[in-house]
Amino acid sequence: MKLIFVSGGVISGLGKGITASSIGCLLKARGLSVSSVKIDPYLNIDAGTMNPFEHGEVYVLDDGGEVDLDLGNYERFMDLHLGRDNNITTGKVYKSVIENERRGEYLGKTVQIIPHITNEIKRRVTSVARKSGADVTIVELGGTVGDMESMPFLEAARQLSRDLGREENVLFVHTTLVPIMGSVGEEKSKPTQHSVHELMGMGIHPDIIVGRCSRELSEAAKAKIAMFCDVDEKAVISCPDARSIYEVPLILERQGVADYIVDRMRLGPMTSRRNMKDWELFLDHVLNPTKEIQIALVGKYTALADAYLSQLEALTHAGATRACHVKVKFIDSDELIHIDPAKLLGDVDGILIPGGFGVRGVEGKIAAAQYAREHQVPYLGVCLGFQVATIEIARHVLNLPKADSTEFEPGTPDPVIFIMPEQAGVTEMGGTMRLGAQAVKLKKDSKAAVLYGATDISERHRHRYEVNPAYIDRFEAAGWHFTGISEDSTKMEVGELKDHPYFVASQFHPEFKSRPNRPSPLHQGLVDAALAYHQARAGKH
Ligand code: GLN
């Protein structure tokens, strides 16, 4: 078993997750199998109940795990399918230890952070690494070295390096900040030195230091960091601000970080050849687009782009296949109630309504869907975006002005979106949702089937409410066709509007499985329709 621990120092938000993902991406390009674990030092059991406004999006895995958005980066950079166990939180660790204690499994011993909590951390990390069968497992230690919450995890990592053999089986990468004072000032290595000393105080000697800096680190700065932090000079890696997160693997590759790891962990020599051709091509399209379109993203957390991270990445992936830059115009859904939608949406080439919960902002989203339908603007609705499209069509095409979802208006006379009878009665938050990968059958020749190139697909879900089957005949007659349906044929999964260039919505979340060079088909459909719409408009002017 080989583990690479990635820790962070000085400040949070250094892009530790991107560094970890990029290292995995490079090892994978050498033919190694990789897996990854994210450690989150918070007490929540998982990210399912966390507010996207504070924490960014909740990412959903095949097995229904609701996890930190970093796992999305891992899946995208390393092209993996992870499970809920790949996200370890303080909450999960304490919960199992306390449950064991109640079952009397500690035989009357005093239960303590060391060894009981640390042993449970070690058990979880090694069990995920073993089950994955991967050559290397990358473990990202969330938080910043020095945080009280991170201590047990660092101690567990230290012990693991002793247990498994420091020489070739465990490697520590520490990411830090190297600030520059003044406009032409020098790089300051002191914060890095302090942070490394803190790490060493916990018994961990980093092997590689990744210095985040606004520009490339000078050789002098690298030499100084190497000297004072006691690492090889070639193990001090410069990570300047990148034009795209997808550039980071190549920035690291140029400095030989993967070769250094392969050498140190004795992973070569057959793995010294790399194949990054596809990645380079993808990046070239991201960095040097030949066209541009603008897509409106209508949501309620528009102040924090991370709240819709996977949507943005899916648009980047879909744009790249056409060498097209997708500019995203964030629109706060509440604004669409006070401001004429034409003012806010008149200049966009497509509209995307992502998932969401709760009544706030819903009326604005319905107005956006109506605008897209009436003005033939390409529209993609995801989850809540599918439900608001359905409500909009019920109100304005089926003439049911009070149609609604029972989530927003429990007393509505026309509950076109409701809780399936078998689900009703389950009220406890968390764990009551339809979660994770589920099979979907697409109608032959539907837009969705053409985009997927298949009629049997599997996509990830995270929702409670469904289209009410009592209204399906009326919707179909009005041109709102349900072209995707669950395997048991009871739940509507995809809607497509007749006589519209692209008005498609899904109950599932296609953004979570979007990858560089393998974009989500429905996002590709939106981008292609938006490109056509953009060109048609340019032709008119
Ligand atoms: N709130 C809706 C539901 O629970 C939609 C959920 C979502 O968009 N993820 O069904």
Residues whose N, C-alpha, C, O or C-beta is under 5 A from the ligand:
A	BS01	LIG	G355 G356 F357 G358 V382 C383 L384 R462 H463 R464 Y465
